[in-house]
Amino acid sequence: MRETLRRLRRPAADEAPAFELTYVRSGPRGETPVLVIPGGPGLASVLPYRGLRRWAARGGLDLIMVEHRGIGRSRTDLDGRPLPPAAMRVTAVLDDLAAVLDAEGIDRAVIVGSSYGSYLAMAFGARHPERVAAMLLDSALQSAHDIDIERDRLRELFWDADDDMARGVRRLVHDGVSERVVLDIVRAAYELGGTDLMHPLVRHKPGFAWRALGAYATRDGSIARIPGIFEFDLVGTIAFRELGYGGTPDGHPLDPARTYLPLAPRYPAFVGEPYDLIAAVRRFDWSLVVLSGDRDLRTPSAIAERVVAAAPDAVLVHIHNGHSALDTHPMALLNAVRRLVRGQQDRLCAEEAALDRLPRKGLSATFPRVLVHLARLDALLRRRVLRR
């Protein structure tokens, strides 16, 4: 695979210093390159998605990924100091993307964004509409107010329902397990493994599977940083100041506003979103594909449906998946992108089942299976203890 790692000098602006922005371009050069924006804020682009770029290149896609300012190879200024909070603005990130297209001599690209990346993709469409050839949104995130949709879906599944899954969640809370921790873990479990993982997980006291999911999903007062992979510490400023991550709990059970509250004292208060993306999509005059997983609890399908209803030329594609196909079902996403590049997006609705059948690759394919085995092992050990 031909892959070029490049650096682009970004000038000082306002109180933000100059720095070198890193990006990578891979695959055969095509008439319509594809710019892929991962989620987060905090996910790097260069190291975590080597496999994705390799699979994309085999499918003939000309792919560009930009290392988000404040992360990985774009983390420091020219003197090697971490970029300051003043550099962390959504508009600056969008202009970074446009600058990369300029550097590559690209007038327009297919813009692909996943989760937070979908927010950036829509915001890019609002700020630089002339640079968009088409767009794919994966796990669409459109507004800080979408937390109300998230709340409703979580409570419908895990609190209000009269089934074993909801009863198990209510029992965990009643037994004194932190409500915030319960939410983080069961949300991740359902997205990754569905009811196959949820049922054994909540029937018994927390065990191996619970602890593995806790390490993966829960937030505490520390700031997660895996250099070159996931670095929230600097870009968290965007999350809190412009995306409203420090939300106000509504006083009811299983409130996703509690997820990031332990980190809120470290970051600026919410000042407002840079764009009204709910209104902006009505002006998108390009082809738009919205990919939505039926187990996605962080950006439920209701958001995707709203985007498609508002956009002039949009297709909604449902897959059996949790959050972020880019990370959990990349082959489905790449095949949808390929259809979009070829102008064949209208075929995707008839191909949902075919997308589901594509192989699930990478760590995201293995981790759910490991968790299901751990949950069953917990149940087996629990039964043996009870027999004694």
RAFENPE-V5218 format. One record per run of one state. SS is the DSSP state (H for helix, E for strand, C for the rest). FROM is the first residue (numbers start at 1). TO is the last residue. Records with the same first field share a line. If there is no record, write none. Layout:
# RAFENPE-V5218
SS = FROM-TO  FROM-TO
This chain:
# RAFENPE-V5218
C = 1-2  11-12  14-15  17-18  27-33  38-42  44-49  59-62  67-71  75-75  78-81  83-84  88-89  104-108  115-115  128-128  139-143  159-163  175-178  203-207  218-224  227-229  242-255  259-260  267-276  284-286  294-300  311-313  320-324  329-329  342-344  358-362  388-388
E = 3-10  13-13  16-16  19-26  34-37  43-43  63-66  76-77  82-82  109-114  132-138  225-226  230-231  287-293  314-319
H = 50-58  72-74  85-87  90-103  116-127  129-131  144-158  164-174  179-202  208-217  232-241  256-258  261-266  277-283  301-310  325-328  330-341  345-357  363-387
